[in-house]
Amino acid sequence: MKPMTPHGVEMLKSHRFVSPLALSFIALLIAVGAATGAQAQSAQVFVSARNGADGGGCAIASPCRTVSYALTQLQPRGQAMIVDSGDYDSSILIDKSVTIAAAPGVVAVFSPALPLGTIFSTSGGPTFCSALGVCDTVVLRGLTFDGQGVTQDAIRPGGMMLTVEDCHFSRFRLGIYMNGPGTLNVKRSTFLDLEQGI
């Protein structure tokens, strides 16, 4: 006699019966796993010099300490929001379209004093611009850059479409050094004590 399922369906030796309830449970596990993977990066992350720690997803309740780490948790075309005044990263490598902004009233200072260094730069090459010449877009808003008379330049944006809004640059050799093809749009920004602003 051939084995039967609880519903009276004949089972073949090479096949097993899986109940609809078990199939539903497996589908649920797959859906949860896919959702967890999709949430690995967020559309918006938060950074705080006051109480941030580099770990987790950089949510508003548990912000990151550095912009560099926050960018690893940010999906392309997302925004890293700086929520507290203070000193931030000495060097940031940007490899995707992002907006990095200080919240209203926040003074986010990037002041590394690195001899001949650059604070914001890009990975460059084909990873940043497509073969058709379409480059990623970076927006920097409300940030303060202070080179302390030592750092070479604040931003080296070769190969990107860069928008700088409401930013302040001081004590660099070059505030923004366009070291390759790209576009630059500067709005309501100040340049003080530099050899060349742009």
N, C-alpha and C positions, 0 to 999 in steps of 0.2 A: 504494500500500500504506500502511495506517495504521500509525503508530508503535506499538510494543509495549513493555510494561514487561519487566523481567528475568524476570518470572514468567509471561510470555505473555499478560498482560491488555491488551486494546486500549485505547489512550489517545485521548481526544478532544482536539481542538486547544485547546479552552477550559479544559481541566483539566490539572493536573499530578499526577503520581503522587508521593506522599510515603511513603517507606518506614516500616515500623513502628519501626525503630531511630531514625529522625529524629523521629518523633512522641514516642517515649519521651524523647528528649533534650530536646525542647521542653517536655514536661510537667515534667521535672525542673527546668529553668530557671524555669518559672513557680512551682513549689513552693518553690524556694530564695528567689525574690524575695518571695513571700508571707511566708515565715518570717522573712526579714530585716526586712520592714516590721512584723511583729507584735512583733519584739524591740526596736523602737525605744524603747519604754518598758518599764521593769522593775517587778516587784512590790516589790523592795527595792533601795534605793540607799544608798551610804555616803558620809559626810562627815568630813573631817579637817582641823583647823586646823594640824596639824603638817606633813603632807606631801601635802595634797590640791591638786588643780589643776582648775579648771573647764574640763572638756572630756571628751568620751567619754561613756560610760554610767554612770559613778560606781560601778563594781564594787569589791568589797572590795580587790582588788589595786591598783586605781588610783582611789582615792576622789576626790570633788570637794572643793573648798575651801569653797564656800558652800552653805547650805541652799537659797537662792533658785535657784541653778543646778540643784541636785539635784532640785528639784521639777519642773523641765522634763523630766527623764529618768524620772520616776516616774509609773506608771499610776494612775488613780483607785483609791482604797482601798488604796494601797500604803504602804510604810513607809520613811522616811528615817532611817537610824541614824547618830548622831554617835559616832565611835569614838575621838576624842582630846579631852582637855581643852584649853580655849583659848577665845579670843574669836571670836564668829561674827557673822552679818549684823546690820546696823543697821536693816534694814527688809525685811519679807517679806510679799508679797501671796499669799494662799492662794486658789486658784480651783477646788479639787476636794476630795473626801474624802481625807484623808491622816492618817498618824500620824508625828509627828516626835518622836524619842526619843533620849536619851543612853544609851549602853551602861552597864552597872553599873560604878560607880567613876569614871566620866567626869564632869567638871565643865564643862558646855557653857554659856558665859556669853554672854548677849545684852545688851550694854551700850553703846548708841550715843551717849548724851548729845545727843540731838536736841531742841532747844527746841520744845516743844509737839508733839512727834512721837509716833508709835506704832510699836512694833516689829512685831507681828503684826496684820494686818488682812485682810479678805476683799474680793473683787471686788464682793460684794453683788449685788442685783438678781436678775433671773430666771435668770442663768447659775449662781447659787449655790443658789437654791431653785426648785423646780418650780412650775407654776401651781397645783398642788394643795397647795402649802405644805410639801412634803417637802424638807428642807434637807440639804446635805451634812454629814458628820460629821468633825470634826477632833479628834484626840487629841494632847495635848502631855504628854510624860512625862520626868521627871527633868531639867528645864531650869532654869537660873538666869537671872533677869531683874534687872538693876541699872540703874535710871534715872539714877543719879548726881545726883539732885536736880534734874535738868533736863528729862528726857523726860516728856511728859504721861502716857502710859499704856503698859503692856506689851502688852496684848492688847485689840483692839477687835473683838469677835466677833459683830457684828450679822448676823442671818440664818443662823446656823449652829447645829448641835448640837455644843457644845464640851465635851470632857472634859479636865480638867487634873489630872494625877496627879504627886505627889512633886516639885512645882516650888517654887521659892523666888523671892519678889518683894521688892525693896527699893528705896527712894528714888525712888518715882514719886508723882505726884499721885494717880493711880488705877491700881491693879494690873490689874484687869480691868474694862473699861468696856463694858457691854452697851448698844450704841447702836442696837438694833433688835430685832425679834422673834427668838426662838431659845431654846435650852435650854442650861443651864450645870450641869455636874457637877464639883465640886472635891473631890479626895481627897488627904489627907495632904500638904497644901501650906502654906507659911508666908508671912506678909505682915508685913514690918517697915519702919518709917519711911515710911509712906505716909499721905496725907490720908485716903484710903479704900481698903480692900483690894479690894472689889468694889462 
